[in-house]
Amino acid sequence: MTDFISISNDVRHDAELWTGRVLRIGVWISASLMIGGLLFAALWPSSIIMVHSNPSLSDLFGHIVFGAFDPVTLMFAGLVFLMCTPILRVITVMVGFAIERDWRFVIVSTIVFLMLLGEILYSTSI
Amino acid sequence: MPIISFISLLLGGFIAGTFGALLGLGGGVLLIPFLVIILGVPMHQAIATSIIAVIATSSAGAAMNLERRTVHIRLGMLLEIATVTGAILGGITANYLSASVLTKLFSGLLFLVALVMIWRVRQHTGQEPIYTDGVLPGSFYDDANRKIVQYTVKKIPAALLVSIVAGNVSGLLGVGGGIFKVPAMHILSGIPMKAATATSNFMIGVTAAASAFIYFAHGHLNPFIASTTALGVLAGSMTGVRISRRIHGNVLTWIFALALLGISIQLYLR
């Protein structure tokens, strides 16, 4: 077991550090968007455009791309970004396994990624 | 949103996040009763908010745990296949169940969680056995004992079965499911408690994400409630991870378990 640990120790530690960093950045971006949305709503309540229940992912994406920002769009963008951080985590882990050439676990993480992707596609059809 | 609701949500999220990080849970077991009983938030909205909180706790905590190298990523990803399957089925099913049925189920879950927590405290007094004859070797540096702990994983099929149940409960009731995953990894698979807790924390975010998009699509995510709570949870979980080394875990767990028993009875009688 000691051999196993020493062989890929550095590569594995790098992959773990990168995954940790990706998560940290993702959390800060989503928190910033949510804080921005809440501040926006508190300071300029009249600026709220999207007051209906949850928009579809494509509506939300359209609002962001075309710059139609209002407090609710910012909050939803922050929430959806936060919901995407676990998916980013799976992608980073998958890349880490590929760098280590551990193809068995590249397949395992690809299955998890495809299941999450399938679930997002299913939710867009609701 | 009135300022009093804003402060309540932020504070509720902070407390749930702190306790979640201290006890290795997602925080949903505390957050849902708080939202439903105290703030009168509808059950489906409370579950959707809790799922966001679980993702926040997991992402904030996993970043720290990965840097400390306590997460067993391979085991986590393997079990994730089972939990994501369970979570997707749970997320779909929950939207066809009434709020009262979900409340009763959640009350039962809290009761179970409290009992498991008490049992864990009573079990956690001796030296934990380390197995080296399994598969998927892992290691981490144990701060408390100042040594590298090396271990292997046993009985993966059994842990996969428990993970399906954990994922299903997570999708159905908006909790992390760590209360099932941690004992499964520790007792069935024989991995050390610290690694089990960190791996569970890493996993619960992925499991929660599996049902989050379904709740989002059904319109259960209130942006004001979810954003405010998530910010409170993020601050709470970071605080929880920092103070966890200075607090006596067993006393905290007893208080928390007894509080959960009380909340469980209150929810059931609603």
Interface residues (C-beta under 8 A of the other chain):
Chain A: M1 T2 F4 I5 H13 A15 E16 L17 T19 G20 R21 L23 R24 G26 V27 S30 A31 M34 I35 G37 L38 A41 S53 N54 S56 L57 V72 M75 F76 G78 L79 V80 L82 M83 C84 T85 P86 I87 R89 V90 V93 G96 F105 V108 S109 I111 V112 M115 L116 E119 I120 Y122 S123 T124 I126
Chain B: M1 F6 I52 I55 A56 S58 S59 A60 A62 A63 M64 N65 L66 E67 R69 V71 I73 R74 M77 L78 E80 I81 V84 T85 I88 G91 T132 P137 S139 Q150 T152 F202 G205 V206 A208 A209 A210 S211 A212 F213 I214 F216 A217 H218 G219 H220 L221 P223 F224 A226 S227 T228 A230 L231 L234
